[in-house]
């Protein structure tokens, strides 16, 4: 059970991270630090096997975290990129 979160950009309005799992985790909690619930959340494949992303969905989006849930057990290891953006009007 290993989840690795590698921040790519931690800005005021945008948070981007590569999130990797060894395949045994059904949920991955990613703290975004935006201070408000993101208006937009996008998850895309980062591994060569694009099919490895299919089971992932953002199931909880709140002011501190985005929770990614994998709906398939025993799936292969995967790396996905998470992009979370809050409305620009909230930014400073």
N, C-alpha and C positions, 0 to 999 in steps of 0.2 A: 504494500500500500504506500505508494510514493507519488506525491504531487509536487511538481516543481513550478514555481511561478517566477518568470523572468520579466520584470518591467522593461518595456521598450521606450515608453513615453509616459511620464506622470505630470501632466500639465494641469492648468486651472480648469479647463473645460473638457479635456480629453485624457483618457487613460488607455494605454495600449500595453498588453502583456502577452507573452507566449506562455501557455499553460500546458505542461506535459504530465502524463500519467503512465504508469507501467502497465495499465490495463486492468488492475484489480479494483480501482476506485469507482464507485458509482456516482459520487458527488465530489465536486471540487469547488471550494469557497474561495473566491478571489476578491480581496479588499481593494476597492478602487480609489478611495480617498478624495472623491470629488465634492463631498460635503452636501450633496443633494442626489436624489435618485436620477440616474441617467435617463435621458429622453430616448436615446438610441443605443442599442446593444447589438453588436454583430460578432458572430463566431465563424471563423473560416479555418480551413485545413492548413497545416504547416508541414505535414508529413507527406512522403511520396505517395502513400496510399490514401487517395482522397476519400475512399469509402470509410476510412476510420473515423471521419467526423460525423457520419450519418446519425449515430445514436446520441449526440450531444444536443442539449437544449438549455437555454437560460430559463430556469424554473423559478428563481427568486431574484428580483432586482429591487434593491432598497438604497437607503442613503449611505450605506457603508460597504455593501458587498453585492457581488453578482454570483449566484450559485449556478454552476453548470451541472446538469444531471445527465448521466449516461443511462439510457433505457435498455441497454443490452449487457448482460453479464458475461464474463469470460471473453470480452472483446480484446483485441490486440492493443498494444501500447499506441498512444497517439499524442500528437502535439497540435494544439489549436491556438489560433490567435484571437484574443478577445479585444474588441474595441468598444469602449463605453464613452458616450458623449452626453454632456448635460446641455440644456439650452444656453446659448451664448448670452442671453439677456441676464442670466444669473451671475455670470462671470464679472470679475473686477476689472 
